[in-house]
C-alpha cells in the first residue's frame, strides 16, 4: 500500500465527512493507504519519511508549496492550487492566454459612470461573500476582486478536469432574480453539452496548465459566448452525483495510483 495524506482545514471536515470517507475507503481498492490530517496538525519533519503523496483539500497553496519542496507529489500541484485560490492571479493568467473574462477593476479610478459591479473575495468559494455593489466608496482591493456585472448572463458552466482531460461538464442556472448559480445555494444543475468552439478554448487553457482534479468555471452569455470565471481547486462531485454521474472518484484515484506508482 502506498501511504498518502488527505489534508483538510478543520472547519471543512464535518461538512465533507462523507466525501472524505469515500476517498479513504475507495483508495484501498487502488492500493492507496490514505490518512486524514488537519492543516494545524501537519508535521513537516515526518511527512517526507512516512508519506509518498498528499491530496490537499485545504485550499492553502502554501501547504502545497512546502510539501512539494520536501519531495512529495501533491494533488493538485502548486501552480493550479494557487490559481484556484487567488482569483486575481487566475484572471492575470487568462490575460496571458488571451482568454476572455469579465472586466476587472483594479482601482477606484477604473470605475466610471453609474454601473453595478460584482465583489468577490480573492480566495472565496461556494458563492460566499459575493455581492452586487452600486456604491463604490468602501472597496478593498487587497481582499476582494471587483468585476463587471454581466447583464446577459445565463448561467455557469463547470468543466470537470481529471489528469488534464475534460471528463464532464455541468451548467448551473441561478434561481429567478438571483445572481448566484451555486448548487449549494439552490441553483439548478443540468449536464451540459459543450460546443466545439468552447472545447477549443478549454484545450488552449489545458495546454498551459496541469490539473490533477479540478473545476474550470465559465459564464455562459445569451449569445453563446463564454467568459472565464474561476478555477476550483478542491472541487467536489455533489452535482455530478445528483445527476447520476458517479465515476469521478475512480478516475481520480486511478490517476493518483498511476502518478505515484514506482515513486522512490
C-alpha positions, -999 to +999 in steps of 0.1 A: +000+000+000+012+035-009+008+059+020-007+093+014-023+122+032-057+138+028-054+174+041-084+194+052-089+225+073-106+217+105-137+239+097-144+219+065-141+184+079-177+179+092-195+190+061-172+169+039-171+138+061-189+115+036-166+126+008-135+120+030-147+085+040-155+077+003-120+089-007-102+068+020-123+037+016-121+036-022-084+044-021-078+009-007-090-006-040-062+013-057-035+003-032-036+037-016-034+040+022-049+074+028-048+092+062-068+123+071-048+151+087-058+187+096-038+216+085-030+226+121-015+191+127+009+188+098+044+179+110+067+187+081+096+169+098+080+135+094+057+137+063+086+132+039+097+099+056+063+085+061+042+095+030+047+095-007+019+119-017-008+142-004-042+153-016-045+189-004-082+198+000-075+227+023-072+254-004-040+266+012-014+267-016+014+275+008+010+239+022+013+225-013+044+245-019+060+233+014+051+196+007+064+198-029+096+213-015+100+182+006+096+160-025+060+148-020+037+146-050+007+168-042-027+167-059-033+194-071+002+209-078+012+243-065+005+264-096-031+253-100-037+253-063-026+290-063-047+300-093-077+282-078-074+302-046-065+336-058-090+349-084-069+379-094-039+357-102-063+335-123-075+365-143-039+376-148-032+341-162-062+343-186-047+376-198-015+358-209-036+333-229-059+359-244-090+341-230-119+364-223-131+371-188-154+398-172-137+432-170-118+436-137-114+469-118-081+473-101-086+508-085-115+532-078-103+553-107-111+524-131-148+525-121-165+553-141-202+560-146-233+547-128-229+509-130-232+477-110-202+457-102-196+423-086-175+420-054-158+386-047-132+376-021-100+368-038-098+333-022-136+328-020-156+297-030-192+284-029-206+319-036-197+331-001-190+368+001-203+376-035-222+409-036-236+433-062-224+468-055-237+501-066-218+522-040-181+521-046-169+542-016-155+513+006-138+490-018-109+468-005-087+458-035-063+439-013-090+415-001-115+414-030-118+412-067-142+436-085-156+429-119-184+439-143-219+428-136-229+408-167-264+417-178-268+389-204-256+361-180-274+328-184-255+305-160-222+289-150-206+260-169-184+239-148-159+217-167-146+188-145-109+181-153-090+149-143-055+144-155-059+175-177-088+160-196-124+171-196-144+143-180-178+161-176-195+194-178-225+208-159-244+240-163-256+257-131-286+280-136-295+306-109-329+309-094-351+337-107-338+371-095-306+356-081-270+361-093-255+330-078-259+297-095-241+276-069-257+242-064-252+245-026-272+278-027-302+265-046-291+268-082-305+243-107-280+220-125-280+200-158-254+181-177-241+204-204-231+195-240-203+219-249-196+231-284-165+225-305-156+262-301-159+260-264-138+229-264-111+247-283-110+274-256-107+247-229-079+229-247-060+261-251-062+266-214-053+230-206-022+232-228-009+258-204-017+243-170-016+210-152-047+199-133-050+166-114-086+170-104-103+204-105-130+225-120-129+253-145-159+277-144-171+298-173-200+322-175-224+315-204-239+345-221-271+347-241-253+348-274-235+315-266-202+332-257-183+320-226-162+341-203-137+326-178-150+329-142-127+310-119-108+278-111-120+254-084-090+236-068-108+215-041-136+206-065-164+183-053-187+159-071-221+166-054-236+180-086-224+150-107-237+125-081-270+144-081-272+140-119-263+103-117-226+105-127-205+086-101-172+078-118-151+108-108-137+092-077-125+061-095-110+083-123-092+105-098-079+076-077-067+057-108-048+089-118-032+091-084-022+054-085-005+058-118+012+090-108+027+077-076+034+041-087+071+034-087+080+066-068+111+062-046 
